[in-house]
């Protein structure tokens, strides 16, 4: 089985993002960029399937500017076999990404596609589901456990209030939640080896996909600030404030 | 304009998130219809017909719609979709699961987790874990939206008298079968519905120590939450997680105990009306959003708090 994994280049999760003063977006100058954390979990799951002998090949896909090669190399260092970059300078929104992925699924014929459940920049949580819809495949989102069976996958999903287990027909899309696994770190020898692994490059036009954005960002503003609070000295003072000042307990 | 709200329900009752979604639909303005898709969901359909401001309720009652299998629910909504200018549902794990499928199959964008309605095609939504608010405009003919549960005041659950209509569209894609649910039995209010939340972080040190919070929560009628650090450390299950990748909450009172206040945790709770932080590290970022901060060892402060309630 071939496994396709998607990775998105995003602002590193440790960066405290700042809104630009002209309200056109957030400041991305000299900001550390990384693989979206949920996509790291996706890579790890795919590599584990290969190590277990369930998957023969792990192909990593990133869609965006040429800088995304960096994130593909990271995935290759973590154990993916080869990369695909769909290169474009366009603002790639989930629907356009899903259309590119549909074309790549037709080309590559994977048995399983693993994506992160959401990207930590736009927080959309759409792309995996959209890929599944356009490719006519089943989906198992927010996965915390994945077991591959005979032509099926049994997936435990994180849902509001607990867990749900479903069985999906393969090929299917699985999107990763936090507890699916703990991603490994790349070793230096593997980082060196990754430099020799192949990356194929396409453009959206090569894939026959129209990627014009459907949603326009009019402005980006900082969230409303909370007014400064106070430090109380004792638990007694805290309880008194909550009862008599904030009036949130009785 | 005609707006379709896909209800979040448990077949018997309509969940509060649906009332919030109807509020967002009301802010857009237009004729509001509610779809209740499930199995043996007549009671939920009846409840939906009483929601203030709803003109019609569509009930799709079929085994194919049990357990909200995304492929089947999406196929149903896509079938009904072209009759509407807007399709809305709540940003719950169910809504997040099926709604992007609807958007893709209608060849339109989805705007996720809207926090305000600016006009019929322009909405606000948080990005970067709530560290920025984007105002976005859709150029699509049908606007597919999910609605943030804490962003709108819910409409009244009664007072309406909408007509109920059965929908006989049945699509079972057969792609996915449901095996089982393991729903945590809650003796306390649900996190997203609670007016008071007591949350623990890595400072709790282990899962057993959450008993300290339970006692306080029981006296306050509060729900118990946790930071991602506490979940990652294995202290408590993931469904207790408050934050960017967990639940977004905005209770009247949020008590953060032993939580440092990582960006992604703040993203899930900083819209709470009153925030209390108890942490022994006076430099913890949680104090920057707290209305009342107590710099103290939680293992002394929490039992003391407990005894004073």
Contacts between the chains, C-beta under 8 A, distances in Angstrom:
chain1	res1	chain2	res2	distance
A	11	B	128	7.3
A	13	B	263	8.0
A	13	B	264	7.2
A	16	B	131	7.2
A	16	B	263	6.3
A	17	B	128	4.7
A	17	B	131	5.1
A	17	B	132	6.5
A	19	B	131	7.8
A	19	B	132	5.0
A	26	B	127	7.9
A	26	B	128	6.2
A	26	B	131	7.8
A	26	B	132	5.5
A	38	B	245	8.0
A	93	B	109	6.1
A	94	B	100	6.9
A	94	B	109	7.3
A	94	B	110	7.1
A	95	B	103	6.9
A	95	B	104	6.2
A	95	B	107	7.5
A	95	B	108	7.5
A	95	B	109	5.4
A	95	B	110	7.9
A	98	B	104	5.7
A	117	B	245	8.0
A	118	B	245	7.4
A	120	B	128	7.5
A	120	B	129	6.7
A	120	B	244	6.9
A	120	B	264	7.8
A	121	B	127	6.7
A	121	B	128	6.1
A	122	B	127	5.4
A	123	B	112	7.0
A	123	B	113	6.8
A	123	B	126	6.9
A	123	B	127	5.8
A	123	B	128	7.4
A	123	B	129	6.9
A	123	B	244	6.9
A	124	B	110	7.5
A	124	B	112	4.8
A	125	B	96	5.1
A	125	B	100	7.5
A	125	B	112	6.2
A	126	B	100	3.9
A	126	B	103	7.2
A	126	B	110	5.3
A	126	B	112	6.2
A	127	B	100	7.6
A	128	B	100	7.9
A	129	B	70	7.0
A	129	B	96	7.9
A	129	B	97	6.7
A	129	B	98	7.5
A	129	B	99	7.7
A	129	B	100	3.7
A	129	B	101	5.1
A	129	B	104	7.3
A	130	B	100	4.9
A	130	B	101	7.0
A	130	B	103	6.9
A	130	B	104	3.8
A	130	B	110	7.9
A	132	B	71	7.9
A	132	B	101	6.6
A	133	B	74	6.6
A	133	B	100	7.2
A	133	B	101	4.0
A	133	B	102	7.9
A	133	B	104	4.0
A	133	B	105	5.1
A	134	B	104	5.3
A	134	B	105	7.7
A	137	B	175	7.2
A	138	B	71	6.1
A	138	B	173	7.6
A	138	B	175	3.5
A	138	B	176	4.8
A	139	B	70	5.9
A	139	B	71	7.1
A	139	B	97	7.6
A	139	B	101	7.4
A	139	B	176	7.5
A	140	B	176	7.5
A	141	B	70	7.3
A	141	B	93	7.9
A	141	B	96	7.2
A	141	B	97	5.1
A	142	B	93	6.2
A	142	B	96	7.9
A	142	B	97	7.6
A	144	B	238	7.1
A	154	B	179	6.9
A	157	B	93	7.7
A	158	B	93	7.1
A	158	B	238	5.5
A	158	B	239	7.0
A	159	B	93	4.4
A	159	B	94	7.4
A	159	B	181	7.7
A	159	B	239	7.9
A	160	B	92	5.4
A	160	B	93	4.8
A	160	B	94	7.4
A	160	B	192	7.4
A	160	B	239	7.0
A	160	B	247	7.5
A	161	B	183	5.0
A	161	B	184	6.3
A	161	B	186	7.5
A	161	B	190	7.2
A	161	B	239	6.0
A	162	B	181	6.5
A	162	B	182	5.1
A	162	B	183	4.0
A	162	B	184	4.7
A	162	B	237	7.9
A	162	B	239	5.6
A	163	B	181	7.1
A	163	B	182	4.5
A	163	B	183	7.9
A	163	B	239	7.9
A	164	B	67	7.4
A	164	B	178	7.3
A	164	B	180	7.5
A	164	B	181	5.1
A	164	B	182	7.7
A	165	B	178	8.0
A	165	B	179	4.3
A	165	B	180	5.1
A	165	B	181	7.7
A	165	B	182	7.7
A	166	B	69	7.6
A	166	B	176	5.4
A	166	B	177	6.6
A	166	B	178	5.5
A	166	B	179	6.0
A	167	B	176	7.1
A	167	B	177	4.9
A	167	B	179	5.8
A	168	B	175	6.5
A	168	B	176	4.9
A	169	B	174	7.8
A	169	B	175	5.4
A	169	B	176	7.5
A	172	B	175	7.8
A	177	B	238	7.2
A	177	B	245	7.9
A	178	B	228	7.3
A	178	B	231	7.3
A	178	B	232	7.2
A	178	B	238	6.6
A	178	B	245	6.1
A	179	B	231	7.7
A	179	B	238	5.7
A	214	B	108	6.7
A	214	B	109	3.9
A	214	B	138	6.5
A	214	B	139	5.6
A	214	B	140	5.3
A	215	B	109	4.8
A	215	B	111	6.4
A	215	B	136	5.1
A	215	B	137	6.9
A	215	B	138	5.4
A	215	B	139	7.4
A	216	B	136	6.7
A	216	B	137	4.8
A	216	B	139	6.9
A	217	B	134	5.4
A	217	B	135	7.2
A	217	B	136	5.4
A	218	B	122	6.8
A	218	B	135	4.6
A	218	B	136	6.7
A	218	B	137	5.6
A	219	B	134	7.6
A	219	B	135	4.9
A	220	B	127	7.4
A	220	B	132	5.1
A	220	B	133	7.1
A	220	B	134	5.1
A	220	B	135	7.5
A	221	B	132	7.0
A	221	B	133	5.2
A	221	B	135	7.4
A	222	B	131	7.6
A	222	B	132	6.5
A	222	B	133	7.5
A	223	B	126	7.1
A	223	B	130	5.9
A	223	B	131	6.8
A	223	B	132	7.0
A	223	B	133	5.6
A	223	B	270	7.8
A	226	B	270	6.7
A	226	B	275	7.6
A	226	B	289	5.3
A	226	B	291	7.7
A	229	B	275	7.3
A	229	B	287	7.6
A	229	B	289	7.8
A	229	B	290	4.8
A	229	B	291	4.0
A	229	B	292	5.9
A	229	B	293	6.1
A	230	B	291	7.4
A	230	B	292	6.3
A	230	B	293	7.2
A	231	B	282	8.0
A	231	B	287	7.3
A	231	B	292	8.0
A	231	B	293	4.6
A	231	B	294	7.4
A	231	B	295	6.5
A	232	B	292	5.5
A	232	B	293	6.9
A	232	B	294	5.3
A	233	B	294	8.0
A	234	B	294	7.8
A	235	B	294	6.8
A	235	B	296	7.4
A	235	B	301	5.4
A	235	B	304	4.3
A	235	B	305	5.1
A	235	B	308	6.4
A	236	B	308	6.8
A	238	B	276	6.8
A	238	B	292	5.8
A	238	B	294	5.4
A	238	B	305	7.1
A	239	B	305	6.8
A	239	B	308	4.9
A	239	B	309	7.3
A	241	B	292	5.5
A	242	B	253	7.1
A	242	B	274	7.4
A	242	B	276	7.1
A	242	B	292	7.1
A	246	B	253	7.5
A	246	B	274	4.7
A	246	B	291	6.8
A	246	B	292	7.5
A	248	B	196	7.2
A	248	B	252	5.1
A	248	B	253	4.1
A	248	B	273	7.2
A	248	B	274	5.0
A	249	B	196	7.4
A	249	B	220	6.2
A	249	B	253	6.8
A	249	B	309	7.4
